[in-house]
């Protein structure tokens, strides 16, 4: 069995909120980026940061992310 056959479902990264920032960032190399977690879960995005965002969204519920943001603003 190859690595490709053992991979778990894909998760697409990024959100509509980040689309406005794309014009201000340096562009990553064109193509599809993949982040493969140790458990075999694959996260796909148009940039490395989108892959990481998909991985965070998969691990951390949105309400927890939002609470962490509010907590950091209170400091």
Buried (B, 14 or more C-beta within 10 A) or exposed (E): EEEEEEBEEEBEBBEEEBEEEEEEEEEEEEEEBEBBBEEEBBBBBBBBBBBBBBBEBEEEEEEEEEEEEEEEEEE
